[in-house]
Amino acid sequence: MSRLVNSIPRVAIFLAGIAAGALTTSRREREPAGIDPSAAEGVKKALAGMETRLTAQETAAAERFTAIEARLDEHAAKLADVPSTTQIVSAMEQLLAKTMSNLDERLTTQARSIDVLKSTVSQTDSLLERVLESLDSLQSYTDPSELTEDPLLARPAV
């Protein structure tokens, strides 16, 4: 790109030289006696104007290319800060692995709690069963005659 910028002024000067040569050659053919000083002065002024314009365009092009290169450097710096796809995927995998690990821990804790509750329920059932058996055995030891003497049992039903 800078090679192209460096060669633009040379090409322009070359073309200006060709134009000047063509002008002088055509005038020489028309005027064999010599060059008119006013025409030579006009060509010199035209060449000076062309050189001025060419210098101005070269300066403007150099400024534009400098600005473009600065913007390219800025964009390259911004692009370097953006994480790559592999970095994003890696971060997502780590996050997912951590989440799954936490979920597994919670499920394990809940499974233990369920097992403890099952054993507690079975122990409670066993204890209730023994209490009921004890109550049944106590009722069988009581005398049925005591039940008939009970004033509450002797009352007529309503």
HUUR-V296571 format. One record per backbone hydrogen bond with DSSP energy under -1.0 kcal/mol. NH is the residue of the N-H (numbers start at 1). CO is the residue of the C=O. Records with the same first field share a line. If there is no record, write none. Layout:
NH=CO + CO
This chain:
5=1
6=2
7=3
8=4
11=7
12=8
13=9
14=10
15=11
16=12
17=13
18=14
19=15
20=16
21=17
22=18
23=19
24=20
25=21
26=22
27=23
28=24
29=25
30=26
31=27
40=36
41=37
42=38
43=39
44=40
45=41
46=42
47=43
48=44
49=45
50=46
51=47
52=48
53=49
54=50
55=51
56=52
57=53
58=54
59=55
60=56
61=57
62=58
63=59
64=60
65=61
66=62
67=63
68=64
69=65
70=66
71=67
72=68
73=69
74=70
75=71
76=72
77=73
78=74
79=75
80=76
81=77
88=84
89=85
90=86
91=87
92=88
93=89
94=90
95=91
96=92
97=93
98=94
99=95
100=96
101=97
102=98
103=99
104=100
105=101
106=102
107=103
108=104
109=105
110=106
111=107
112=108
113=109
114=110
115=111
116=112
117=113
118=114
119=115
120=116
121=117
122=118
123=119
124=120
125=121
126=122
127=123
128=124
129=125
130=126
131=127
132=128
133=129
134=130
135=131
136=132
137=133
138=134
139=135
140=136
141=137
148=144
149=145
154=150
